[in-house]
Amino acid sequence: MPCAVEVVEALEAATSADPDEVAFAAEVAFFDGRFEEALDLVTRAAEAGWEDRYDEVALYERTREVTADWTDIERGRFRVRYQPGIDAVLLDDAARTLELSERNVTPLLGDPPPGRLDLEVYPDGRSFIAASSLSKHDVQTTGVVALSKWSRLLITSPRALGRGYTWQDTVAHEYIHLVVTYQTGDKAPVWLQEAIAKYLDNRWRTGRDGFRVSVGSQALLADAIRTDQFVSFEKMHPSLAMLDSQEEAALAYAQLATLMAYAFDRGGDGVLLRALPMVKRGVDPRDALATAAGASSFESLEAGWKQYIRGLDLVGRKLHAMPTVLDGGDEIDTDPLLHDREDLARYVRLGDLLRTRERYGAALVEYRKAIPADEPRGPLLSNRIAQVHLALGDLDLARQALEESLVDYPEFALTHKTLGAILRARGQKRLSLRSYERARELNPFDSEVQRALSELYAELGDENAAARHMRYLRILRPNI
């Protein structure tokens, strides 16, 4: 970007009589986050005869419209842009994630791109879809809520999903894409980009390898091994966001992340420092990765990877994917099982009515009717059962229901929140704090979680942390 800006200035492209030069100046302004200027320039270029082959005028106009009232903060070379309001609770963590990603992940890839880096937080699904160039179908089908594109990072605020999501890992994931693009001269194919980002997006916190294959991904891999039906590299192009289903996208991510884990296992932490420069020089990415990992060919690397995943002792318990429900829906809609099983959801709704009337035994009977015979219960139902046990004073059974659910669905914020309440009721403050922190990481907009964190930190003597979470609480609920 700094070089592109210099070229625009040297050419005086923004004031040129040549519509192609004006369009180039518009593109650079758009990549640089100057959307008003970009729209003015691209409109002038089109009016002067420039051919808008990719509907850039419309894209620039949509982006300008949804970001018109935004503001930003700057932390070093990072800028976080957002809509003023409750998304301010994300700013500290967003900036910290970028800083730690650069510190802990970039050394495995090479130098980051020069200049300022923008992270844009879109407040809802509507605005993200408008600015991302993805369709609503793409987002809902494969669950993609963030992009690295146009030299910027675009994410959907976790408040757009009722259950929240691992948005900080997602920021790190998109940051990794940007570094890989820079290090390869934009020659890394989608499969290599996603393999690297998915495997490394957990390292931003400490730099240590924390990659684990989730239970849901294990089942998908086990089934693919059994049937020899993997997602092909060709089908992954041009984006995993355009695959046929969320399950297919999850399988593709599991394939790629475990392939990269195997490459690191063979080639060590320097494997990408060797592979990415080769890709930039024009070496076939498959050959580059195989060579860097010490394999004789990509076919040999792929065969070794399949042997590697066969040895992972994969759990075959098939789970439903977490649904991507943006800008609405009730709690039932956030559950991976109940959102499309109305026969089971009816029992949960009836149990909820009985629970609100304090008829806990009857509620438990209805909740148990909602447990499917052929697969694990969903996380919302586990929470409802735990809440009934909690109301009946049986903390052990409540805790057991939640901990079992976390094995299968660790990214359901309500489970961590309810477990935090149970642990707090038992006087286990530090364990409670850990659960509430995990709930906050997934869904920072839950004011009850922010209040509990402020109180727990104060009880444990950390006044700075207590004040920080009280500040977040006042952003969410100004009138407290």
QUIBEL-V170649 format. One record per backbone hydrogen bond with DSSP energy under -0.5 kcal/mol. CO is the residue of the C=O (numbers start at 1). NH is the residue of the N-H. Records with the same first field share a line. If there is no record, write none. Layout:
CO->NH, NH
This chain:
1->5
2->6
3->7
4->8
5->9
6->10
7->11
8->12, 13
12->15
13->16
17->19
18->22
19->23
20->24
21->25
22->26
23->27
24->28
25->29
26->30
27->31
28->32
29->34
30->33
33->35
34->38
35->39
36->40
37->41
38->42
39->43
40->44
41->45
42->46
43->47
44->48
45->50
46->49
50->52
51->53
52->55
55->59
56->60
57->61
58->62
59->63
60->64
61->65
62->66
63->67
65->68
67->70
69->84
71->82
73->80
75->78
77->117
78->75
79->81, 119
80->73
81->121
82->71
85->88
86->89
87->90
88->91
90->94
91->95
92->96
93->97
94->98
95->99
96->100
97->101
98->102
99->103
100->104
101->105, 106
105->108
106->109, 110
117->79
118->153
119->81, 121
120->122, 155
121->83
122->157
124->128
125->129
126->130
127->131
128->132
129->133
135->139
136->140
137->141
138->142, 144
139->143
143->145
145->156
147->149, 154
149->152
151->118
152->149
153->120
154->147
155->122
157->160
158->161
160->162, 327
161->164
163->413
165->167
166->170
167->171
168->172
169->173
170->174
171->175
172->176
173->177
174->178
175->179
176->180
177->181
178->182
179->183
180->184
181->186
182->185
184->187
189->193
190->194
191->195
192->196
193->197
194->198
195->199
196->200
197->201
200->203
202->205
203->207
208->210
212->214
214->218
215->219
216->220
217->221
218->222
219->223
220->224
221->225
222->226
223->227
224->228, 229
228->230
232->236
233->237
234->237
239->242
240->243
245->249
246->250
247->251
248->252
249->253
250->254
251->255
252->256
253->257
254->258
255->259
256->260
257->261
258->262
259->263
260->264
261->265
262->266
263->267
264->268
268->271
270->274
271->275
272->276
274->278
275->279
276->280
277->281
278->283
279->282
284->288
285->289
286->290
287->291
288->292
289->293
290->295
291->294
297->301
298->302
299->303
300->304
301->305
302->306
303->307
304->308
305->309
306->310
307->311
308->311
309->312
310->313
316->318
323->325
324->326
325->162
330->333, 334
331->334
332->335
335->339
337->340
338->341
341->344, 345
342->346
343->347
344->347, 348
345->349
346->350
347->351
348->352
349->353
350->354
351->355
352->356
353->357
354->359
355->358
358->360
359->363
360->364
361->365
362->366
363->367
364->368
365->369
366->370
367->370
368->371
370->372
378->382
379->383
380->384
381->385
382->386
383->387
384->388
385->389
386->390
387->391
388->392
389->394
390->393
393->395
394->398
395->399
396->400
397->401
398->402
399->403
400->404
401->405
402->406
403->407
404->408
405->408, 409
409->412
411->413
412->415, 416
413->417
414->418
415->419
416->420
417->421
418->422
419->423
420->424
421->425
422->426
423->428
424->427
427->429
428->432
429->433
430->434
431->435
432->436
433->437
434->438
435->439
436->440
437->441
438->442
439->443
442->165
443->446
445->447
446->450
447->451
448->452
449->453
450->454
451->455
452->456
453->457
454->458
455->459
456->460
457->462
458->461
461->463
462->466
463->467
464->468
465->469
466->470
467->471
468->472
469->473
470->474
471->475
472->476
473->477
477->480
